């Protein structure tokens, strides 16, 4: 009898590759949406922390909240929301980025 081994199955009880990719996508979505809420003033950092921890979740961010987003982090967030076809968020993030980094403004 042939010995069949499923390479996608994790024998250690953790996440398999597909499950890990799904988890990464959820974390990325959460980080970008948390950043969006903070940057647009929908929520304060303290309120965000309190809401996440009260729900038993860790706070994930797309940038260091102490230093604000870097230009590259803005671009990554915009690219993410383009992929999600959430163009209103893209436009708002573009405006915020152009204010923070005027040299990125394209007329």
Biopython code that builds the backbone (N, CA, C, O; Angstrom):
import numpy as np
from Bio.PDB.StructureBuilder import StructureBuilder

atoms = [
    (1, "UNK", "N", (0.827, -1.168, 0.000)),
    (1, "UNK", "CA", (0.000, 0.000, 0.000)),
    (1, "UNK", "C", (0.881, 1.243, 0.000)),
    (1, "UNK", "O", (1.908, 1.284, 0.676)),
    (2, "UNK", "N", (0.479, 2.244, -0.752)),
    (2, "UNK", "CA", (1.249, 3.478, -0.840)),
    (2, "UNK", "C", (1.063, 4.285, 0.436)),
    (2, "UNK", "O", (-0.017, 4.300, 1.027)),
    (3, "UNK", "N", (2.121, 4.947, 0.843)),
    (3, "UNK", "CA", (2.071, 5.810, 2.012)),
    (3, "UNK", "C", (1.763, 7.224, 1.533)),
    (3, "UNK", "O", (2.621, 7.876, 0.938)),
    (4, "UNK", "N", (0.547, 7.703, 1.787)),
    (4, "UNK", "CA", (0.119, 9.024, 1.328)),
    (4, "UNK", "C", (0.261, 10.020, 2.457)),
    (4, "UNK", "O", (-0.194, 9.775, 3.574)),
    (5, "UNK", "N", (0.902, 11.161, 2.161)),
    (5, "UNK", "CA", (1.119, 12.196, 3.169)),
    (5, "UNK", "C", (0.605, 13.515, 2.624)),
    (5, "UNK", "O", (1.063, 13.969, 1.576)),
    (6, "UNK", "N", (-0.331, 14.132, 3.311)),
    (6, "UNK", "CA", (-0.879, 15.418, 2.902)),
    (6, "UNK", "C", (0.043, 16.516, 3.419)),
    (6, "UNK", "O", (0.092, 16.773, 4.621)),
    (7, "UNK", "N", (0.776, 17.167, 2.508)),
    (7, "UNK", "CA", (1.736, 18.200, 2.905)),
    (7, "UNK", "C", (1.068, 19.444, 3.457)),
    (7, "UNK", "O", (1.719, 20.223, 4.153)),
    (8, "UNK", "N", (-0.214, 19.659, 3.170)),
    (8, "UNK", "CA", (-0.904, 20.846, 3.667)),
    (8, "UNK", "C", (-1.432, 20.678, 5.081)),
    (8, "UNK", "O", (-1.872, 21.650, 5.695)),
    (9, "UNK", "N", (-1.396, 19.493, 5.591)),
    (9, "UNK", "CA", (-1.932, 19.237, 6.923)),
    (9, "UNK", "C", (-0.859, 19.456, 7.973)),
    (9, "UNK", "O", (0.247, 18.928, 7.855)),
    (10, "UNK", "N", (-1.174, 20.219, 8.985)),
    (10, "UNK", "CA", (-0.239, 20.493, 10.070)),
    (10, "UNK", "C", (-0.434, 19.445, 11.153)),
    (10, "UNK", "O", (-1.514, 19.347, 11.736)),
    (11, "UNK", "N", (0.590, 18.673, 11.422)),
    (11, "UNK", "CA", (0.509, 17.591, 12.399)),
    (11, "UNK", "C", (0.622, 18.087, 13.843)),
    (11, "UNK", "O", (0.338, 17.346, 14.784)),
    (12, "UNK", "N", (1.043, 19.359, 14.013)),
    (12, "UNK", "CA", (1.286, 19.874, 15.345)),
    (12, "UNK", "C", (0.080, 20.513, 16.000)),
    (12, "UNK", "O", (0.193, 21.017, 17.117)),
    (13, "UNK", "N", (-1.072, 20.512, 15.346)),
    (13, "UNK", "CA", (-2.261, 21.076, 15.955)),
    (13, "UNK", "C", (-2.403, 22.570, 15.725)),
    (13, "UNK", "O", (-3.375, 23.161, 16.193)),
    (14, "UNK", "N", (-1.473, 23.204, 15.022)),
    (14, "UNK", "CA", (-1.559, 24.630, 14.728)),
    (14, "UNK", "C", (-2.339, 24.855, 13.449)),
    (14, "UNK", "O", (-3.089, 23.987, 13.002)),
    (15, "UNK", "N", (-2.157, 26.008, 12.876)),
    (15, "UNK", "CA", (-2.848, 26.357, 11.641)),
    (15, "UNK", "C", (-2.116, 25.793, 10.443)),
    (15, "UNK", "O", (-0.886, 25.796, 10.394)),
    (16, "UNK", "N", (-2.885, 25.305, 9.471)),
    (16, "UNK", "CA", (-2.241, 24.906, 8.228)),
    (16, "UNK", "C", (-1.995, 26.154, 7.400)),
    (16, "UNK", "O", (-2.355, 27.254, 7.819)),
    (17, "UNK", "N", (-1.390, 26.003, 6.237)),
    (17, "UNK", "CA", (-0.991, 27.156, 5.426)),
    (17, "UNK", "C", (-2.182, 28.024, 5.014)),
    (17, "UNK", "O", (-2.099, 29.251, 5.065)),
    (18, "UNK", "N", (-3.265, 27.409, 4.614)),
    (18, "UNK", "CA", (-4.455, 28.155, 4.198)),
    (18, "UNK", "C", (-5.057, 28.901, 5.386)),
    (18, "UNK", "O", (-5.415, 30.073, 5.267)),
    (19, "UNK", "N", (-5.168, 28.238, 6.511)),
    (19, "UNK", "CA", (-5.704, 28.889, 7.707)),
    (19, "UNK", "C", (-4.819, 30.045, 8.144)),
    (19, "UNK", "O", (-5.323, 31.077, 8.588)),
    (20, "UNK", "N", (-3.494, 29.882, 8.023)),
    (20, "UNK", "CA", (-2.577, 30.958, 8.389)),
    (20, "UNK", "C", (-2.755, 32.148, 7.454)),
    (20, "UNK", "O", (-2.724, 33.293, 7.905)),
    (21, "UNK", "N", (-2.937, 31.903, 6.179)),
    (21, "UNK", "CA", (-3.159, 32.981, 5.220)),
    (21, "UNK", "C", (-4.467, 33.708, 5.524)),
    (21, "UNK", "O", (-4.532, 34.932, 5.418)),
    (22, "UNK", "N", (-5.503, 32.970, 5.897)),
    (22, "UNK", "CA", (-6.774, 33.582, 6.255)),
    (22, "UNK", "C", (-6.627, 34.437, 7.512)),
    (22, "UNK", "O", (-7.183, 35.533, 7.591)),
    (23, "UNK", "N", (-5.883, 33.937, 8.486)),
    (23, "UNK", "CA", (-5.657, 34.680, 9.729)),
    (23, "UNK", "C", (-4.859, 35.949, 9.439)),
    (23, "UNK", "O", (-5.165, 37.011, 9.981)),
    (24, "UNK", "N", (-3.841, 35.847, 8.592)),
    (24, "UNK", "CA", (-3.046, 37.020, 8.221)),
    (24, "UNK", "C", (-3.912, 38.076, 7.547)),
    (24, "UNK", "O", (-3.744, 39.269, 7.799)),
    (25, "UNK", "N", (-4.840, 37.645, 6.692)),
    (25, "UNK", "CA", (-5.738, 38.578, 5.996)),
    (25, "UNK", "C", (-6.651, 39.293, 6.992)),
    (25, "UNK", "O", (-6.922, 40.483, 6.835)),
    (26, "UNK", "N", (-7.120, 38.587, 8.001)),
    (26, "UNK", "CA", (-7.978, 39.184, 9.029)),
    (26, "UNK", "C", (-7.187, 40.209, 9.839)),
    (26, "UNK", "O", (-7.688, 41.295, 10.128)),
    (27, "UNK", "N", (-5.967, 39.869, 10.201)),
    (27, "UNK", "CA", (-5.130, 40.781, 10.984)),
    (27, "UNK", "C", (-4.814, 42.035, 10.173)),
    (27, "UNK", "O", (-4.868, 43.146, 10.700)),
    (28, "UNK", "N", (-4.485, 41.861, 8.896)),
    (28, "UNK", "CA", (-4.190, 43.003, 8.039)),
    (28, "UNK", "C", (-5.406, 43.905, 7.894)),
    (28, "UNK", "O", (-5.286, 45.127, 7.990)),
    (29, "UNK", "N", (-6.571, 43.319, 7.665)),
    (29, "UNK", "CA", (-7.800, 44.090, 7.550)),
    (29, "UNK", "C", (-8.069, 44.874, 8.832)),
    (29, "UNK", "O", (-8.426, 46.051, 8.782)),
    (30, "UNK", "N", (-7.898, 44.228, 9.965)),
    (30, "UNK", "CA", (-8.113, 44.883, 11.254)),
    (30, "UNK", "C", (-7.128, 46.037, 11.453)),
    (30, "UNK", "O", (-7.519, 47.118, 11.896)),
    (31, "UNK", "N", (-5.861, 45.812, 11.129)),
    (31, "UNK", "CA", (-4.842, 46.849, 11.302)),
    (31, "UNK", "C", (-5.144, 48.059, 10.431)),
    (31, "UNK", "O", (-5.036, 49.193, 10.897)),
    (32, "UNK", "N", (-5.521, 47.839, 9.175)),
    (32, "UNK", "CA", (-5.805, 48.956, 8.280)),
    (32, "UNK", "C", (-7.089, 49.683, 8.679)),
    (32, "UNK", "O", (-7.156, 50.908, 8.578)),
    (33, "UNK", "N", (-8.085, 48.965, 9.121)),
    (33, "UNK", "CA", (-9.317, 49.622, 9.549)),
    (33, "UNK", "C", (-9.129, 50.373, 10.864)),
    (33, "UNK", "O", (-9.722, 51.434, 11.056)),
    (34, "UNK", "N", (-8.315, 49.840, 11.769)),
    (34, "UNK", "CA", (-7.983, 50.573, 12.995)),
    (34, "UNK", "C", (-7.263, 51.869, 12.646)),
    (34, "UNK", "O", (-7.565, 52.923, 13.205)),
    (35, "UNK", "N", (-6.308, 51.789, 11.717)),
    (35, "UNK", "CA", (-5.569, 52.981, 11.290)),
    (35, "UNK", "C", (-6.519, 53.996, 10.661)),
    (35, "UNK", "O", (-6.425, 55.195, 10.922)),
    (36, "UNK", "N", (-7.418, 53.509, 9.844)),
    (36, "UNK", "CA", (-8.397, 54.387, 9.187)),
    (36, "UNK", "C", (-9.212, 55.156, 10.231)),
    (36, "UNK", "O", (-9.375, 56.372, 10.124)),
    (37, "UNK", "N", (-9.721, 54.445, 11.235)),
    (37, "UNK", "CA", (-10.546, 55.094, 12.255)),
    (37, "UNK", "C", (-9.755, 56.155, 13.013)),
    (37, "UNK", "O", (-10.281, 57.227, 13.310)),
    (38, "UNK", "N", (-8.490, 55.861, 13.330)),
    (38, "UNK", "CA", (-7.668, 56.832, 14.045)),
    (38, "UNK", "C", (-7.341, 58.045, 13.175)),
    (38, "UNK", "O", (-7.464, 59.185, 13.623)),
    (39, "UNK", "N", (-6.930, 57.800, 11.947)),
    (39, "UNK", "CA", (-6.505, 58.890, 11.071)),
    (39, "UNK", "C", (-7.651, 59.825, 10.710)),
    (39, "UNK", "O", (-7.437, 61.020, 10.502)),
    (40, "UNK", "N", (-8.853, 59.295, 10.635)),
    (40, "UNK", "CA", (-10.004, 60.122, 10.267)),
    (40, "UNK", "C", (-10.712, 60.707, 11.481)),
    (40, "UNK", "O", (-11.684, 61.448, 11.338)),
    (41, "UNK", "N", (-10.227, 60.376, 12.679)),
    (41, "UNK", "CA", (-10.802, 60.938, 13.891)),
    (41, "UNK", "C", (-12.094, 60.282, 14.329)),
    (41, "UNK", "O", (-12.802, 60.817, 15.182)),
    (42, "UNK", "N", (-12.413, 59.134, 13.761)),
    (42, "UNK", "CA", (-13.635, 58.428, 14.174)),
    (42, "UNK", "C", (-13.530, 57.896, 15.590)),
    (42, "UNK", "O", (-14.540, 57.679, 16.259)),
    (43, "UNK", "N", (-12.289, 57.684, 16.047)),
    (43, "UNK", "CA", (-12.059, 57.122, 17.369)),
    (43, "UNK", "C", (-10.695, 57.595, 17.850)),
    (43, "UNK", "O", (-9.802, 57.848, 17.041)),
    (44, "UNK", "N", (-10.533, 57.714, 19.158)),
    (44, "UNK", "CA", (-9.218, 58.050, 19.702)),
    (44, "UNK", "C", (-8.454, 56.764, 19.962)),
    (44, "UNK", "O", (-9.035, 55.680, 20.005)),
    (45, "UNK", "N", (-7.152, 56.896, 20.133)),
    (45, "UNK", "CA", (-6.336, 55.717, 20.417)),
    (45, "UNK", "C", (-6.788, 55.046, 21.708)),
    (45, "UNK", "O", (-6.873, 53.820, 21.776)),
    (46, "UNK", "N", (-7.076, 55.845, 22.729)),
    (46, "UNK", "CA", (-7.516, 55.272, 24.009)),
    (46, "UNK", "C", (-8.838, 54.524, 23.858)),
    (46, "UNK", "O", (-9.015, 53.446, 24.425)),
    (47, "UNK", "N", (-9.767, 55.099, 23.091)),
    (47, "UNK", "CA", (-11.050, 54.420, 22.864)),
    (47, "UNK", "C", (-10.850, 53.119, 22.093)),
    (47, "UNK", "O", (-11.484, 52.105, 22.387)),
    (48, "UNK", "N", (-9.968, 53.162, 21.110)),
    (48, "UNK", "CA", (-9.689, 51.958, 20.327)),
    (48, "UNK", "C", (-9.082, 50.873, 21.197)),
    (48, "UNK", "O", (-9.493, 49.714, 21.136)),
    (49, "UNK", "N", (-8.105, 51.252, 22.002)),
    (49, "UNK", "CA", (-7.487, 50.274, 22.908)),
    (49, "UNK", "C", (-8.523, 49.670, 23.843)),
    (49, "UNK", "O", (-8.572, 48.452, 24.016)),
    (50, "UNK", "N", (-9.344, 50.510, 24.442)),
    (50, "UNK", "CA", (-10.348, 50.035, 25.392)),
    (50, "UNK", "C", (-11.334, 49.087, 24.719)),
    (50, "UNK", "O", (-11.702, 48.063, 25.295)),
    (51, "UNK", "N", (-11.766, 49.421, 23.501)),
    (51, "UNK", "CA", (-12.742, 48.566, 22.817)),
    (51, "UNK", "C", (-12.131, 47.226, 22.436)),
    (51, "UNK", "O", (-12.793, 46.195, 22.555)),
    (52, "UNK", "N", (-10.895, 47.219, 21.983)),
    (52, "UNK", "CA", (-10.246, 45.972, 21.598)),
    (52, "UNK", "C", (-10.025, 45.070, 22.808)),
    (52, "UNK", "O", (-10.331, 43.879, 22.766)),
    (53, "UNK", "N", (-9.489, 45.645, 23.886)),
    (53, "UNK", "CA", (-9.187, 44.849, 25.061)),
    (53, "UNK", "C", (-10.452, 44.378, 25.767)),
    (53, "UNK", "O", (-10.465, 43.292, 26.346)),
    (54, "UNK", "N", (-11.513, 45.177, 25.727)),
    (54, "UNK", "CA", (-12.760, 44.757, 26.371)),
    (54, "UNK", "C", (-13.374, 43.568, 25.642)),
    (54, "UNK", "O", (-14.125, 42.788, 26.228)),
    (55, "UNK", "N", (-13.048, 43.435, 24.353)),
    (55, "UNK", "CA", (-13.529, 42.296, 23.566)),
    (55, "UNK", "C", (-12.545, 41.134, 23.596)),
    (55, "UNK", "O", (-12.748, 40.129, 22.915)),
    (56, "UNK", "N", (-11.470, 41.269, 24.389)),
    (56, "UNK", "CA", (-10.491, 40.197, 24.521)),
    (56, "UNK", "C", (-9.554, 40.077, 23.326)),
    (56, "UNK", "O", (-8.949, 39.028, 23.105)),
    (57, "UNK", "N", (-9.439, 41.154, 22.560)),
    (57, "UNK", "CA", (-8.559, 41.121, 21.386)),
    (57, "UNK", "C", (-7.363, 42.029, 21.611)),
    (57, "UNK", "O", (-7.423, 42.994, 22.373)),
    (58, "UNK", "N", (-6.269, 41.695, 20.925)),
    (58, "UNK", "CA", (-5.105, 42.557, 20.963)),
    (58, "UNK", "C", (-5.274, 43.659, 19.934)),
    (58, "UNK", "O", (-5.944, 43.472, 18.919)),
    (59, "UNK", "N", (-4.671, 44.803, 20.194)),
    (59, "UNK", "CA", (-4.740, 45.923, 19.277)),
    (59, "UNK", "C", (-3.662, 45.762, 18.219)),
    (59, "UNK", "O", (-2.483, 45.618, 18.544)),
    (60, "UNK", "N", (-4.060, 45.785, 16.964)),
    (60, "UNK", "CA", (-3.100, 45.748, 15.859)),
    (60, "UNK", "C", (-3.250, 47.028, 15.057)),
    (60, "UNK", "O", (-4.358, 47.503, 14.809)),
    (61, "UNK", "N", (-2.111, 47.573, 14.660)),
    (61, "UNK", "CA", (-2.087, 48.832, 13.925)),
    (61, "UNK", "C", (-1.230, 48.680, 12.677)),
    (61, "UNK", "O", (-0.327, 47.844, 12.627)),
    (62, "UNK", "N", (-1.523, 49.495, 11.674)),
    (62, "UNK", "CA", (-0.770, 49.469, 10.424)),
    (62, "UNK", "C", (0.436, 50.404, 10.488)),
    (62, "UNK", "O", (1.223, 50.469, 9.543)),
    (63, "UNK", "N", (0.581, 51.118, 11.586)),
    (63, "UNK", "CA", (1.707, 52.026, 11.766)),
    (63, "UNK", "C", (1.926, 52.241, 13.260)),
    (63, "UNK", "O", (1.080, 51.894, 14.085)),
    (64, "UNK", "N", (3.075, 52.818, 13.586)),
    (64, "UNK", "CA", (3.405, 53.125, 14.978)),
    (64, "UNK", "C", (2.595, 54.351, 15.402)),
    (64, "UNK", "O", (2.852, 55.446, 14.902)),
    (65, "UNK", "N", (1.634, 54.202, 16.299)),
    (65, "UNK", "CA", (0.772, 55.329, 16.674)),
    (65, "UNK", "C", (1.522, 56.462, 17.374)),
    (65, "UNK", "O", (1.027, 57.589, 17.402)),
    (66, "UNK", "N", (2.683, 56.198, 17.932)),
    (66, "UNK", "CA", (3.461, 57.257, 18.576)),
    (66, "UNK", "C", (4.094, 58.195, 17.558)),
    (66, "UNK", "O", (4.292, 59.376, 17.842)),
    (67, "UNK", "N", (4.414, 57.678, 16.373)),
    (67, "UNK", "CA", (5.116, 58.470, 15.363)),
    (67, "UNK", "C", (4.255, 58.822, 14.158)),
    (67, "UNK", "O", (4.682, 59.595, 13.301)),
    (68, "UNK", "N", (3.065, 58.274, 14.083)),
    (68, "UNK", "CA", (2.210, 58.520, 12.923)),
    (68, "UNK", "C", (2.680, 57.711, 11.729)),
    (68, "UNK", "O", (3.808, 57.218, 11.713)),
    (69, "UNK", "N", (1.829, 57.576, 10.742)),
    (69, "UNK", "CA", (2.200, 56.752, 9.598)),
    (69, "UNK", "C", (3.272, 57.412, 8.723)),
    (69, "UNK", "O", (3.257, 58.621, 8.492)),
    (70, "UNK", "N", (4.183, 56.594, 8.256)),
    (70, "UNK", "CA", (5.183, 57.034, 7.289)),
    (70, "UNK", "C", (4.522, 57.059, 5.911)),
    (70, "UNK", "O", (3.452, 56.484, 5.711)),
    (71, "UNK", "N", (5.169, 57.726, 4.976)),
    (71, "UNK", "CA", (4.626, 57.827, 3.627)),
    (71, "UNK", "C", (4.345, 56.440, 3.036)),
    (71, "UNK", "O", (3.290, 56.215, 2.443)),
    (72, "UNK", "N", (5.283, 55.530, 3.199)),
    (72, "UNK", "CA", (5.121, 54.169, 2.655)),
    (72, "UNK", "C", (3.925, 53.459, 3.294)),
    (72, "UNK", "O", (3.224, 52.700, 2.624)),
    (73, "UNK", "N", (3.691, 53.702, 4.572)),
    (73, "UNK", "CA", (2.557, 53.078, 5.253)),
    (73, "UNK", "C", (1.243, 53.638, 4.718)),
    (73, "UNK", "O", (0.277, 52.892, 4.555)),
    (74, "UNK", "N", (1.192, 54.948, 4.441)),
    (74, "UNK", "CA", (0.013, 55.519, 3.792)),
    (74, "UNK", "C", (-0.230, 54.832, 2.449)),
    (74, "UNK", "O", (-1.353, 54.432, 2.141)),
    (75, "UNK", "N", (0.826, 54.700, 1.661)),
    (75, "UNK", "CA", (0.697, 54.092, 0.337)),
    (75, "UNK", "C", (0.206, 52.651, 0.438)),
    (75, "UNK", "O", (-0.607, 52.214, -0.376)),
    (76, "UNK", "N", (0.691, 51.920, 1.421)),
    (76, "UNK", "CA", (0.233, 50.537, 1.615)),
    (76, "UNK", "C", (-1.248, 50.489, 1.993)),
    (76, "UNK", "O", (-1.990, 49.632, 1.514)),
    (77, "UNK", "N", (-1.673, 51.416, 2.857)),
    (77, "UNK", "CA", (-3.090, 51.459, 3.240)),
    (77, "UNK", "C", (-3.957, 51.806, 2.036)),
    (77, "UNK", "O", (-5.005, 51.195, 1.824)),
    (78, "UNK", "N", (-3.524, 52.782, 1.253)),
    (78, "UNK", "CA", (-4.286, 53.163, 0.062)),
    (78, "UNK", "C", (-4.378, 51.989, -0.902)),
    (78, "UNK", "O", (-5.450, 51.711, -1.438)),
    (79, "UNK", "N", (-3.265, 51.297, -1.128)),
    (79, "UNK", "CA", (-3.266, 50.129, -2.024)),
    (79, "UNK", "C", (-4.225, 49.055, -1.514)),
    (79, "UNK", "O", (-4.932, 48.422, -2.299)),
    (80, "UNK", "N", (-4.245, 48.857, -0.207)),
    (80, "UNK", "CA", (-5.157, 47.857, 0.375)),
    (80, "UNK", "C", (-6.608, 48.236, 0.095)),
    (80, "UNK", "O", (-7.394, 47.398, -0.347)),
    (81, "UNK", "N", (-6.966, 49.494, 0.352)),
    (81, "UNK", "CA", (-8.355, 49.906, 0.156)),
    (81, "UNK", "C", (-8.730, 49.981, -1.327)),
    (81, "UNK", "O", (-9.907, 49.847, -1.663)),
    (82, "UNK", "N", (-7.759, 50.191, -2.219)),
    (82, "UNK", "CA", (-8.029, 50.083, -3.654)),
    (82, "UNK", "C", (-8.415, 48.637, -3.972)),
    (82, "UNK", "O", (-9.388, 48.385, -4.683)),
    (83, "UNK", "N", (-7.645, 47.701, -3.441)),
    (83, "UNK", "CA", (-7.927, 46.271, -3.659)),
    (83, "UNK", "C", (-9.315, 45.903, -3.126)),
    (83, "UNK", "O", (-10.010, 45.064, -3.699)),
    (84, "UNK", "N", (-9.701, 46.539, -2.031)),
    (84, "UNK", "CA", (-11.020, 46.296, -1.436)),
    (84, "UNK", "C", (-12.122, 47.088, -2.141)),
    (84, "UNK", "O", (-13.300, 46.948, -1.813)),
    (85, "UNK", "N", (-11.734, 47.919, -3.109)),
    (85, "UNK", "CA", (-12.647, 48.789, -3.854)),
    (85, "UNK", "C", (-13.386, 49.766, -2.941)),
    (85, "UNK", "O", (-14.550, 50.091, -3.173)),
    (86, "UNK", "N", (-12.704, 50.219, -1.920)),
    (86, "UNK", "CA", (-13.244, 51.200, -0.982)),
    (86, "UNK", "C", (-12.589, 52.549, -1.296)),
    (86, "UNK", "O", (-11.705, 53.018, -0.579)),
    (87, "UNK", "N", (-13.054, 53.151, -2.390)),
    (87, "UNK", "CA", (-12.399, 54.323, -2.948)),
    (87, "UNK", "C", (-12.582, 55.577, -2.100)),
    (87, "UNK", "O", (-11.750, 56.482, -2.154)),
    (88, "UNK", "N", (-13.652, 55.643, -1.323)),
    (88, "UNK", "CA", (-13.825, 56.789, -0.428)),
    (88, "UNK", "C", (-12.713, 56.828, 0.611)),
    (88, "UNK", "O", (-12.185, 57.896, 0.922)),
    (89, "UNK", "N", (-12.359, 55.667, 1.144)),
    (89, "UNK", "CA", (-11.264, 55.610, 2.108)),
    (89, "UNK", "C", (-9.946, 55.962, 1.426)),
    (89, "UNK", "O", (-9.102, 56.641, 2.010)),
    (90, "UNK", "N", (-9.772, 55.504, 0.197)),
    (90, "UNK", "CA", (-8.543, 55.828, -0.550)),
    (90, "UNK", "C", (-8.390, 57.333, -0.697)),
    (90, "UNK", "O", (-7.321, 57.885, -0.437)),
    (91, "UNK", "N", (-9.456, 57.989, -1.112)),
    (91, "UNK", "CA", (-9.403, 59.442, -1.334)),
    (91, "UNK", "C", (-9.104, 60.179, -0.035)),
    (91, "UNK", "O", (-8.299, 61.110, -0.020)),
    (92, "UNK", "N", (-9.741, 59.770, 1.048)),
    (92, "UNK", "CA", (-9.518, 60.427, 2.339)),
    (92, "UNK", "C", (-8.081, 60.202, 2.811)),
    (92, "UNK", "O", (-7.431, 61.129, 3.294)),
    (93, "UNK", "N", (-7.589, 58.976, 2.672)),
    (93, "UNK", "CA", (-6.208, 58.683, 3.062)),
    (93, "UNK", "C", (-5.218, 59.451, 2.194)),
    (93, "UNK", "O", (-4.194, 59.926, 2.684)),
    (94, "UNK", "N", (-5.524, 59.572, 0.911)),
    (94, "UNK", "CA", (-4.664, 60.351, 0.009)),
    (94, "UNK", "C", (-4.579, 61.797, 0.490)),
    (94, "UNK", "O", (-3.495, 62.380, 0.522)),
    (95, "UNK", "N", (-5.719, 62.375, 0.863)),
    (95, "UNK", "CA", (-5.742, 63.757, 1.339)),
    (95, "UNK", "C", (-4.941, 63.898, 2.635)),
    (95, "UNK", "O", (-4.185, 64.856, 2.795)),
    (96, "UNK", "N", (-5.102, 62.964, 3.546)),
    (96, "UNK", "CA", (-4.366, 63.000, 4.810)),
    (96, "UNK", "C", (-2.869, 62.849, 4.536)),
    (96, "UNK", "O", (-2.055, 63.550, 5.137)),
    (97, "UNK", "N", (-2.503, 61.931, 3.627)),
    (97, "UNK", "CA", (-1.105, 61.723, 3.274)),
    (97, "UNK", "C", (-0.516, 62.988, 2.639)),
    (97, "UNK", "O", (0.608, 63.377, 2.954)),
    (98, "UNK", "N", (-1.278, 63.628, 1.743)),
    (98, "UNK", "CA", (-0.785, 64.833, 1.082)),
    (98, "UNK", "C", (-0.581, 65.975, 2.081)),
    (98, "UNK", "O", (0.312, 66.802, 1.898)),
    (99, "UNK", "N", (-1.394, 66.026, 3.126)),
    (99, "UNK", "CA", (-1.197, 67.034, 4.172)),
    (99, "UNK", "C", (0.036, 66.719, 5.012)),
    (99, "UNK", "O", (0.789, 67.620, 5.383)),
    (100, "UNK", "N", (0.240, 65.435, 5.311)),
    (100, "UNK", "CA", (1.383, 65.025, 6.126)),
    (100, "UNK", "C", (2.682, 65.053, 5.324)),
    (100, "UNK", "O", (3.745, 65.353, 5.867)),
    (101, "UNK", "N", (2.595, 64.743, 4.047)),
    (101, "UNK", "CA", (3.761, 64.694, 3.168)),
    (101, "UNK", "C", (3.438, 65.492, 1.901)),
    (101, "UNK", "O", (3.124, 64.904, 0.867)),
    (102, "UNK", "N", (3.513, 66.825, 1.972)),
    (102, "UNK", "CA", (3.122, 67.664, 0.844)),
    (102, "UNK", "C", (3.853, 67.344, -0.460)),
    (102, "UNK", "O", (3.324, 67.588, -1.545)),
    (103, "UNK", "N", (5.045, 66.809, -0.360)),
    (103, "UNK", "CA", (5.803, 66.472, -1.568)),
    (103, "UNK", "C", (5.168, 65.333, -2.370)),
    (103, "UNK", "O", (5.535, 65.107, -3.523)),
    (104, "UNK", "N", (4.216, 64.616, -1.761)),
    (104, "UNK", "CA", (3.544, 63.518, -2.466)),
    (104, "UNK", "C", (2.354, 64.006, -3.269)),
    (104, "UNK", "O", (1.780, 63.256, -4.059)),
    (105, "UNK", "N", (1.980, 65.274, -3.068)),
    (105, "UNK", "CA", (0.785, 65.818, -3.730)),
    (105, "UNK", "C", (0.996, 65.845, -5.226)),
    (105, "UNK", "O", (1.982, 66.385, -5.727)),
    (106, "UNK", "N", (0.038, 65.244, -5.937)),
    (106, "UNK", "CA", (0.070, 65.249, -7.398)),
    (106, "UNK", "C", (-1.075, 66.113, -7.885)),
    (106, "UNK", "O", (-2.237, 65.827, -7.597)),
    (107, "UNK", "N", (-0.759, 67.159, -8.615)),
    (107, "UNK", "CA", (-1.782, 68.092, -9.108)),
    (107, "UNK", "C", (-2.618, 67.486, -10.196)),
    (107, "UNK", "O", (-3.521, 68.140, -10.717)),
]
sb = StructureBuilder()
sb.init_structure("model")
sb.init_model(0)
sb.init_chain("A")
sb.init_seg("    ")
for serial, (resi, resn, name, xyz) in enumerate(atoms, 1):
    if name == "N":
        sb.init_residue(resn, " ", resi, " ")
    sb.init_atom(name, np.array(xyz, "f"), 0.0, 1.0, " ", f" {name:<3s}", serial, name[0])
structure = sb.get_structure()
